[in-house]
Amino acid sequence: MDNGNGSTVARRATAGDAEELIRLRIVMLESMDGEPVPPGEWSELAVASLRRRLPLPGASIAAFVVDRPVGDGPGLAACATGVFEERLGSPTNPGGLTGYVFNVATDARYRRRGYSTACLTGLLGWFADNGVSQVRLRASREGLPVYERLGFVLETGPSMRCSVPSRPRTRSGGLAPEAEAGHAAVGEDVQPHVGGLGR
């Protein structure tokens, strides 16, 4: 949406945008990985998650989007998604609220128009409205200048990830008997994968 002075203003996404948000996520993943990313169970679960979580009152997740220009048909041109959580406070973040930006994507034919900047600006405003004073993200090389213009700075220290095997649960939420029996042996049998932080 144009705000009247030539710049683009993003709108907050609704549950109805869920499928397009995941389509743009595939665009982002393919751009980063350099190979096709097929949809499947993962994308269906992601769509369902957005449809469930985006409309919730006081939701800790939000996405800001720019629609395709009039005449290009329905759909999104760009998006940025974020979540926040309450961690333990620190001297630099006494309240402990910490945000994370992910799923920043623009369709190839709409790049270099400021759409990602508009989406990120809307998202940062949402963080501010919720009292989130620290926001983090993982930057691609191409996106680094955009993030720096918005005030993000590089952090030191390696990022790490551990893939933890899931355990079956009962309907009441407790561990299933077979998972309970194997709980003590998990640390002995599983070699976790350590690598870069997920996207």
Accessible surface in RSA format (square Angstrom, percent):
REM  Atomic radii and reference values for relative SASA: ProtOr
REM  Chains: A
REM  Algorithm: Lee & Richards
REM  Probe-radius: 1.40
REM  Slices: 20
REM RES _ NUM      All-atoms   Total-Side   Main-Chain    Non-polar    All polar
REM                ABS   REL    ABS   REL    ABS   REL    ABS   REL    ABS   REL
RES MET A   1   138.72  71.8 108.46  71.8  30.26  72.0  82.15  69.8  56.57  75.0
RES ASP A   2    90.44  63.4  66.19  65.9  24.25  57.3  36.87  86.8  53.57  53.4
RES ASN A   3    74.47  51.4  37.18  35.9  37.29  89.8  23.08  55.5  51.39  49.7
RES GLY A   4    73.29  90.4   0.00   N/A  73.29  90.4  38.16 104.7  35.13  78.7
RES ASN A   5   119.17  82.2  81.23  78.5  37.94  91.3  44.34 106.7  74.83  72.3
RES GLY A   6    64.05  79.0   0.00   N/A  64.05  79.0  30.70  84.2  33.35  74.7
RES SER A   7    54.65  46.2  47.44  63.3   7.22  16.6  48.22 102.7   6.43   9.0
RES THR A   8    36.97  26.3  20.71  21.0  16.26  38.7   3.70   5.0  33.27  50.3
RES VAL A   9    57.92  38.1  54.61  49.4   3.31   8.0  57.19  49.7   0.73   2.0
RES ALA A  10    12.82  11.8   0.05   0.1  12.77  29.0   0.16   0.2  12.66  33.5
RES ARG A  11    83.18  34.9  76.60  39.0   6.59  15.7  59.46  81.3  23.72  14.4
RES ARG A  12   104.87  44.0  92.11  47.0  12.76  30.4  39.85  54.5  65.02  39.4
RES ALA A  13     7.64   7.0   0.00   0.0   7.64  17.4   0.00   0.0   7.64  20.2
RES THR A  14    79.83  56.8  75.08  76.1   4.75  11.3  67.37  90.5  12.45  18.8
RES ALA A  15    30.11  27.7  26.22  40.5   3.89   8.8  26.43  37.2   3.68   9.8
RES GLY A  16    75.62  93.3   0.00   N/A  75.62  93.3  40.25 110.5  35.37  79.2
RES ASP A  17    14.96  10.5  14.22  14.2   0.73   1.7   0.73   1.7  14.22  14.2
RES ALA A  18     0.36   0.3   0.21   0.3   0.16   0.4   0.21   0.3   0.16   0.4
RES GLU A  19   108.06  62.0 101.82  77.0   6.24  14.9  32.38  62.6  75.68  61.8
RES GLU A  20    41.87  24.0  41.32  31.3   0.54   1.3  23.08  44.6  18.78  15.3
RES LEU A  21     0.31   0.2   0.31   0.2   0.00   0.0   0.31   0.2   0.00   0.0
RES ILE A  22    10.60   6.0  10.60   7.9   0.00   0.0  10.60   7.6   0.00   0.0
RES ARG A  23    71.70  30.1  68.01  34.7   3.69   8.8  58.63  80.1  13.07   7.9
RES LEU A  24     0.00   0.0   0.00   0.0   0.00   0.0   0.00   0.0   0.00   0.0
RES ARG A  25    48.06  20.2  48.06  24.5   0.00   0.0   8.26  11.3  39.80  24.1
RES ILE A  26    27.11  15.4  27.11  20.2   0.00   0.0  27.11  19.5   0.00   0.0
RES VAL A  27    30.57  20.1  28.13  25.5   2.44   5.9  29.26  25.4   1.31   3.6
RES MET A  28    20.56  10.6  16.61  11.0   3.95   9.4  11.84  10.1   8.72  11.6
RES LEU A  29    21.85  12.2  21.85  15.6   0.00   0.0  21.85  15.3   0.00   0.0
RES GLU A  30    62.25  35.7  56.99  43.1   5.25  12.5  14.84  28.7  47.41  38.7
RES SER A  31    76.06  64.3  40.41  53.9  35.65  82.1  22.48  47.9  53.59  75.1
RES MET A  32    84.41  43.7  45.79  30.3  38.62  91.9  48.14  40.9  36.26  48.0
RES ASP A  33    65.30  45.7  37.08  36.9  28.22  66.7  16.73  39.4  48.57  48.4
RES GLY A  34    69.20  85.3   0.00   N/A  69.20  85.3  35.72  98.0  33.48  75.0
RES GLU A  35   111.72  64.1 104.78  79.3   6.94  16.5  26.74  51.7  84.98  69.4
RES PRO A  36   114.40  83.4 100.54  91.6  13.86  50.4 102.72  84.8  11.68  72.6
RES VAL A  37    25.60  16.8  22.68  20.5   2.92   7.0  23.48  20.4   2.11   5.7
RES PRO A  38    97.31  70.9  89.50  81.6   7.82  28.4  94.80  78.3   2.52  15.6
RES PRO A  39    95.32  69.5  77.14  70.3  18.18  66.1  77.40  63.9  17.92 111.4
RES GLY A  40    30.04  37.0   0.00   N/A  30.04  37.0  29.42  80.7   0.62   1.4
RES GLU A  41   131.11  75.3 119.08  90.1  12.03  28.7  41.46  80.2  89.66  73.2
RES TRP A  42    88.71  35.6  77.61  37.6  11.10  26.1  78.97  42.1   9.74  15.8
RES SER A  43     9.42   8.0   9.27  12.4   0.14   0.3   5.01  10.7   4.41   6.2
RES GLU A  44   124.75  71.6 115.07  87.1   9.68  23.0  45.55  88.1  79.20  64.7
RES LEU A  45   112.69  62.8 107.63  77.0   5.06  12.7 108.25  76.0   4.44  12.0
RES ALA A  46    25.17  23.1  17.36  26.8   7.81  17.8  24.39  34.3   0.79   2.1
RES VAL A  47    18.38  12.1  18.38  16.6   0.00   0.0  18.38  16.0   0.00   0.0
RES ALA A  48    51.84  47.7  45.87  70.8   5.98  13.6  48.88  68.8   2.96   7.8
RES SER A  49    25.47  21.5  25.24  33.7   0.23   0.5  18.66  39.7   6.81   9.5
RES LEU A  50    15.13   8.4  15.13  10.8   0.00   0.0  15.13  10.6   0.00   0.0
RES ARG A  51   117.88  49.5 108.50  55.3   9.38  22.3  35.52  48.5  82.36  49.9
RES ARG A  52   149.40  62.7 135.98  69.3  13.41  31.9  74.44 101.7  74.96  45.4
RES ARG A  53    76.07  31.9  76.06  38.8   0.01   0.0  12.02  16.4  64.05  38.8
RES LEU A  54    13.62   7.6   2.25   1.6  11.37  28.6   2.33   1.6  11.29  30.4
RES PRO A  55    82.02  59.8  49.10  44.8  32.91 119.6  61.07  50.4  20.95 130.2
RES LEU A  56    94.28  52.5  87.54  62.6   6.74  16.9  88.24  62.0   6.04  16.2
RES PRO A  57   131.65  95.9 100.71  91.8  30.94 112.5 112.26  92.7  19.39 120.5
RES GLY A  58    80.22  98.9   0.00   N/A  80.22  98.9  42.05 115.4  38.17  85.5
RES ALA A  59    10.78   9.9   0.85   1.3   9.93  22.6   6.36   9.0   4.42  11.7
RES SER A  60    47.91  40.5  43.50  58.1   4.41  10.2  15.38  32.7  32.53  45.6
RES ILE A  61     5.12   2.9   5.12   3.8   0.00   0.0   5.12   3.7   0.00   0.0
RES ALA A  62     0.06   0.1   0.00   0.0   0.06   0.1   0.06   0.1   0.00   0.0
RES ALA A  63     0.10   0.1   0.00   0.0   0.10   0.2   0.00   0.0   0.10   0.3
RES PHE A  64    23.70  11.9  23.70  14.7   0.00   0.0  23.70  14.4   0.00   0.0
RES VAL A  65     0.30   0.2   0.00   0.0   0.30   0.7   0.00   0.0   0.30   0.8
RES VAL A  66     4.06   2.7   2.82   2.6   1.24   3.0   4.06   3.5   0.00   0.0
RES ASP A  67    61.93  43.4  55.46  55.2   6.47  15.3  24.96  58.7  36.97  36.9
RES ARG A  68    54.49  22.9  42.00  21.4  12.49  29.7   0.23   0.3  54.26  32.9
RES PRO A  69    41.87  30.5  30.10  27.4  11.78  42.8  41.21  34.0   0.66   4.1
RES VAL A  70   160.33 105.5 128.80 116.6  31.53  76.0 135.67 117.9  24.66  66.9
RES GLY A  71    76.19  94.0   0.00   N/A  76.19  94.0  37.48 102.8  38.71  86.7
RES ASP A  72    56.58  39.6  37.57  37.4  19.01  44.9   7.83  18.4  48.75  48.6
RES GLY A  73    40.19  49.6   0.00   N/A  40.19  49.6  30.52  83.7   9.67  21.7
RES PRO A  74   128.70  93.8 110.26 100.5  18.44  67.0 122.49 101.1   6.21  38.6
RES GLY A  75    19.15  23.6   0.00   N/A  19.15  23.6   9.48  26.0   9.67  21.7
RES LEU A  76     2.48   1.4   2.48   1.8   0.00   0.0   2.48   1.7   0.00   0.0
RES ALA A  77     0.00   0.0   0.00   0.0   0.00   0.0   0.00   0.0   0.00   0.0
RES ALA A  78     0.00   0.0   0.00   0.0   0.00   0.0   0.00   0.0   0.00   0.0
RES CYS A  79     0.00   0.0   0.00   0.0   0.00   0.0   0.00   0.0   0.00   0.0
RES ALA A  80     0.00   0.0   0.00   0.0   0.00   0.0   0.00   0.0   0.00   0.0
RES THR A  81     2.80   2.0   2.80   2.8   0.00   0.0   1.74   2.3   1.06   1.6
RES GLY A  82     0.00   0.0   0.00   N/A   0.00   0.0   0.00   0.0   0.00   0.0
RES VAL A  83    39.07  25.7  39.04  35.3   0.03   0.1  39.04  33.9   0.03   0.1
RES PHE A  84    34.95  17.5  27.05  16.8   7.89  20.5  28.30  17.2   6.65  19.0
RES GLU A  85    90.44  51.9  84.01  63.6   6.43  15.3  37.69  72.9  52.75  43.1
RES GLU A  86   138.91  79.8 105.86  80.1  33.06  78.7  26.16  50.6 112.75  92.1
RES ARG A  87   125.56  52.7 113.12  57.7  12.44  29.6  45.38  62.0  80.18  48.6
RES LEU A  88   173.71  96.7 154.34 110.4  19.37  48.7 156.05 109.6  17.66  47.5
RES GLY A  89    42.24  52.1   0.00   N/A  42.24  52.1   7.92  21.7  34.32  76.9
RES SER A  90    48.28  40.8  37.57  50.1  10.71  24.7  39.33  83.7   8.95  12.5
RES PRO A  91   137.58 100.3 103.09  94.0  34.49 125.4 115.17  95.1  22.41 139.3
RES THR A  92   109.22  77.7  84.42  85.6  24.80  59.1  76.91 103.3  32.31  48.9
RES ASN A  93     9.86   6.8   9.75   9.4   0.11   0.3   2.96   7.1   6.90   6.7
RES PRO A  94   110.01  80.2  87.22  79.5  22.80  82.9  91.32  75.4  18.69 116.2
RES GLY A  95    55.67  68.7   0.00   N/A  55.67  68.7  39.43 108.2  16.24  36.4
RES GLY A  96     0.58   0.7   0.00   N/A   0.58   0.7   0.58   1.6   0.00   0.0
RES LEU A  97    43.46  24.2  43.35  31.0   0.11   0.3  43.35  30.4   0.11   0.3
RES THR A  98     9.29   6.6   7.01   7.1   2.28   5.4   2.68   3.6   6.61  10.0
RES GLY A  99     0.59   0.7   0.00   N/A   0.59   0.7   0.28   0.8   0.31   0.7
RES TYR A 100    55.03  25.7  54.93  31.3   0.11   0.3  52.92  39.8   2.12   2.6
RES VAL A 101     3.15   2.1   0.55   0.5   2.60   6.3   0.55   0.5   2.60   7.0
RES PHE A 102    52.30  26.2  44.92  27.8   7.38  19.2  52.30  31.7   0.00   0.0
RES ASN A 103     6.39   4.4   4.42   4.3   1.97   4.7   0.50   1.2   5.89   5.7
RES VAL A 104    27.37  18.0  14.40  13.0  12.97  31.3  14.40  12.5  12.97  35.2
RES ALA A 105     6.61   6.1   0.31   0.5   6.30  14.3   6.61   9.3   0.00   0.0
RES THR A 106    12.36   8.8   7.90   8.0   4.46  10.6   6.82   9.2   5.54   8.4
RES ASP A 107    16.63  11.6  16.63  16.5   0.00   0.0   4.36  10.3  12.26  12.2
RES ALA A 108    74.08  68.1  55.96  86.4  18.12  41.2  56.07  79.0  18.01  47.7
RES ARG A 109   146.33  61.4 121.54  62.0  24.79  59.0  66.80  91.3  79.53  48.2
RES TYR A 110     1.98   0.9   1.76   1.0   0.22   0.6   1.76   1.3   0.22   0.3
RES ARG A 111   103.76  43.6  89.56  45.7  14.21  33.8  43.34  59.2  60.42  36.6
RES ARG A 112   231.61  97.2 186.09  94.9  45.52 108.4  79.37 108.5 152.24  92.3
RES ARG A 113   120.03  50.4  92.06  46.9  27.96  66.6  37.23  50.9  82.80  50.2
RES GLY A 114    40.81  50.3   0.00   N/A  40.81  50.3  29.59  81.2  11.22  25.1
RES TYR A 115    24.47  11.4  22.47  12.8   2.00   5.2   5.70   4.3  18.77  23.1
RES SER A 116    26.11  22.1  24.24  32.4   1.87   4.3  15.98  34.0  10.13  14.2
RES THR A 117    46.33  33.0  45.99  46.6   0.34   0.8  38.88  52.2   7.45  11.3
RES ALA A 118    10.17   9.3   1.50   2.3   8.66  19.7   7.89  11.1   2.28   6.0
RES CYS A 119     0.00   0.0   0.00   0.0   0.00   0.0   0.00   0.0   0.00   0.0
RES LEU A 120     0.32   0.2   0.32   0.2   0.00   0.0   0.32   0.2   0.00   0.0
RES THR A 121    75.18  53.5  70.31  71.3   4.88  11.6  65.16  87.5  10.03  15.2
RES GLY A 122    20.34  25.1   0.00   N/A  20.34  25.1  17.75  48.7   2.59   5.8
RES LEU A 123     0.15   0.1   0.15   0.1   0.00   0.0   0.15   0.1   0.00   0.0
RES LEU A 124    45.36  25.3  40.25  28.8   5.12  12.9  40.62  28.5   4.75  12.8
RES GLY A 125    33.40  41.2   0.00   N/A  33.40  41.2  32.20  88.4   1.21   2.7
RES TRP A 126    15.61   6.3  11.83   5.7   3.78   8.9  10.56   5.6   5.05   8.2
RES PHE A 127     1.75   0.9   1.75   1.1   0.00   0.0   1.75   1.1   0.00   0.0
RES ALA A 128    69.95  64.3  48.22  74.4  21.73  49.4  52.76  74.3  17.20  45.6
RES ASP A 129   128.85  90.3  89.39  89.0  39.46  93.3  28.24  66.5 100.61 100.3
RES ASN A 130    53.91  37.2  36.24  35.0  17.67  42.6   8.73  21.0  45.18  43.7
RES GLY A 131    51.91  64.0   0.00   N/A  51.91  64.0  35.86  98.4  16.05  36.0
RES VAL A 132     9.42   6.2   0.00   0.0   9.42  22.7   0.31   0.3   9.11  24.7
RES SER A 133    87.38  73.8  50.69  67.6  36.69  84.5  51.49 109.6  35.89  50.3
RES GLN A 134    47.29  26.4  44.13  32.3   3.16   7.5  22.50  47.9  24.79  18.8
RES VAL A 135    31.60  20.8  11.64  10.5  19.96  48.1  11.64  10.1  19.96  54.1
RES ARG A 136    88.78  37.3  85.99  43.8   2.79   6.6  39.38  53.8  49.40  29.9
RES LEU A 137    32.95  18.3   9.82   7.0  23.13  58.1   9.85   6.9  23.10  62.2
RES ARG A 138   109.72  46.1  90.16  46.0  19.56  46.6  27.64  37.8  82.08  49.7
RES ALA A 139    44.04  40.5  10.10  15.6  33.94  77.2  10.92  15.4  33.12  87.7
RES SER A 140    38.60  32.6  28.00  37.4  10.60  24.4  24.01  51.1  14.60  20.4
RES ARG A 141   213.32  89.6 194.33  99.1  19.00  45.2  75.73 103.5 137.60  83.4
RES GLU A 142   136.23  78.2 115.67  87.5  20.56  48.9  69.67 134.8  66.56  54.3
RES GLY A 143    14.48  17.9   0.00   N/A  14.48  17.9  14.29  39.2   0.19   0.4
RES LEU A 144    52.27  29.1  52.27  37.4   0.00   0.0  52.27  36.7   0.00   0.0
RES PRO A 145    67.67  49.3  65.11  59.4   2.56   9.3  67.23  55.5   0.44   2.7
RES VAL A 146    31.42  20.7  31.23  28.3   0.19   0.5  31.23  27.1   0.19   0.5
RES TYR A 147    17.25   8.1  17.25   9.8   0.00   0.0   2.69   2.0  14.56  17.9
RES GLU A 148    89.46  51.4  73.43  55.6  16.03  38.2  24.65  47.7  64.81  52.9
RES ARG A 149   173.68  72.9 134.63  68.6  39.06  93.0  77.62 106.1  96.07  58.2
RES LEU A 150    48.38  26.9  23.75  17.0  24.63  61.9  28.26  19.8  20.12  54.1
RES GLY A 151    58.14  71.7   0.00   N/A  58.14  71.7  35.94  98.6  22.19  49.7
RES PHE A 152    31.46  15.7  23.44  14.5   8.02  20.9  27.80  16.9   3.66  10.5
RES VAL A 153   125.89  82.8 104.90  95.0  20.98  50.6 110.58  96.1  15.30  41.5
RES LEU A 154   134.93  75.1 107.93  77.2  27.01  67.9 109.86  77.2  25.08  67.5
RES GLU A 155   116.25  66.7  83.08  62.9  33.17  79.0  42.33  81.9  73.92  60.4
RES THR A 156   140.66 100.0 111.87 113.4  28.79  68.6  84.03 112.9  56.64  85.6
RES GLY A 157    59.91  73.9   0.00   N/A  59.91  73.9  28.87  79.2  31.04  69.5
RES PRO A 158   125.62  91.6  93.55  85.3  32.07 116.6 104.35  86.2  21.27 132.2
RES SER A 159    54.78  46.3  30.51  40.7  24.27  55.9  12.12  25.8  42.66  59.8
RES MET A 160   124.47  64.5 105.64  69.9  18.83  44.8  70.12  59.6  54.35  72.0
RES ARG A 161    96.71  40.6  89.51  45.6   7.20  17.1  37.64  51.4  59.07  35.8
RES CYS A 162    68.72  52.0  47.74  53.3  20.97  49.3  29.27  74.2  39.44  42.5
RES SER A 163    61.56  52.0  49.55  66.1  12.01  27.7  38.88  82.8  22.68  31.8
RES VAL A 164   113.04  74.4  85.21  77.1  27.83  67.1  86.40  75.1  26.64  72.3
RES PRO A 165    60.39  44.0  43.68  39.8  16.70  60.7  55.84  46.1   4.55  28.3
RES SER A 166   111.28  94.0  79.46 106.0  31.82  73.3  51.92 110.6  59.36  83.2
RES ARG A 167    77.90  32.7  61.99  31.6  15.92  37.9  17.90  24.5  60.01  36.4
RES PRO A 168    72.03  52.5  58.89  53.7  13.15  47.8  71.12  58.7   0.92   5.7
RES ARG A 169   151.24  63.5 117.76  60.0  33.48  79.7  41.29  56.4 109.95  66.6
RES THR A 170    57.18  40.7  42.82  43.4  14.36  34.2  49.17  66.0   8.01  12.1
RES ARG A 171   256.78 107.8 212.35 108.2  44.44 105.8  93.06 127.2 163.73  99.2
RES SER A 172   108.85  92.0  64.28  85.8  44.57 102.7  58.62 124.8  50.23  70.4
RES GLY A 173    38.70  47.7   0.00   N/A  38.70  47.7  29.63  81.3   9.07  20.3
RES GLY A 174    34.45  42.5   0.00   N/A  34.45  42.5  32.62  89.5   1.83   4.1
RES LEU A 175    41.35  23.0  22.54  16.1  18.81  47.3  22.54  15.8  18.81  50.6
RES ALA A 176     9.34   8.6   9.34  14.4   0.00   0.0   9.34  13.2   0.00   0.0
RES PRO A 177   101.51  74.0  91.53  83.4   9.98  36.3  97.36  80.4   4.15  25.8
RES GLU A 178   115.73  66.4  95.97  72.6  19.75  47.0  60.81 117.6  54.91  44.8
RES ALA A 179     9.80   9.0   0.41   0.6   9.38  21.3   8.93  12.6   0.87   2.3
RES GLU A 180    99.34  57.0  90.01  68.1   9.33  22.2  42.26  81.7  57.09  46.6
RES ALA A 181    87.98  80.9  51.22  79.0  36.76  83.6  63.55  89.5  24.42  64.7
RES GLY A 182    30.64  37.8   0.00   N/A  30.64  37.8  28.36  77.8   2.29   5.1
RES HIS A 183    88.19  48.2  82.26  57.2   5.93  15.2  51.80  53.4  36.39  42.3
RES ALA A 184    90.79  83.5  65.25 100.7  25.54  58.1  73.73 103.8  17.07  45.2
RES ALA A 185    35.58  32.7  34.20  52.8   1.39   3.2  35.40  49.9   0.18   0.5
RES VAL A 186    40.71  26.8  38.52  34.9   2.19   5.3  40.67  35.3   0.05   0.1
RES GLY A 187    70.14  86.5   0.00   N/A  70.14  86.5  42.12 115.6  28.01  62.7
RES GLU A 188   138.62  79.6 108.84  82.3  29.78  70.9  48.36  93.5  90.26  73.7
RES ASP A 189   109.29  76.6  77.99  77.6  31.30  74.0  30.68  72.2  78.61  78.4
RES VAL A 190    49.33  32.5  40.92  37.0   8.41  20.3  44.10  38.3   5.23  14.2
RES GLN A 191   157.11  87.9 131.94  96.4  25.17  59.9  59.45 126.6  97.66  74.1
RES PRO A 192    67.34  49.1  50.54  46.1  16.80  61.1  51.68  42.7  15.66  97.3
RES HIS A 193    96.99  53.0  88.67  61.6   8.31  21.3  67.45  69.5  29.53  34.4
RES VAL A 194    80.69  53.1  56.49  51.1  24.20  58.3  56.49  49.1  24.20  65.6
RES GLY A 195    23.17  28.6   0.00   N/A  23.17  28.6  22.81  62.6   0.36   0.8
RES GLY A 196    40.11  49.5   0.00   N/A  40.11  49.5  25.61  70.3  14.50  32.5
RES LEU A 197    75.95  42.3  65.56  46.9  10.39  26.1  65.56  46.0  10.39  28.0
RES GLY A 198    30.06  37.1   0.00   N/A  30.06  37.1  24.07  66.1   5.99  13.4
RES ARG A 199    99.19  41.6  75.70  38.6  23.50  55.9  33.41  45.7  65.79  39.9
END  Absolute sums over single chains surface
CHAIN  1 A    12491.4       9145.0       3346.4       7251.0       5240.4
END  Absolute sums over all chains
TOTAL         12491.4       9145.0       3346.4       7251.0       5240.4
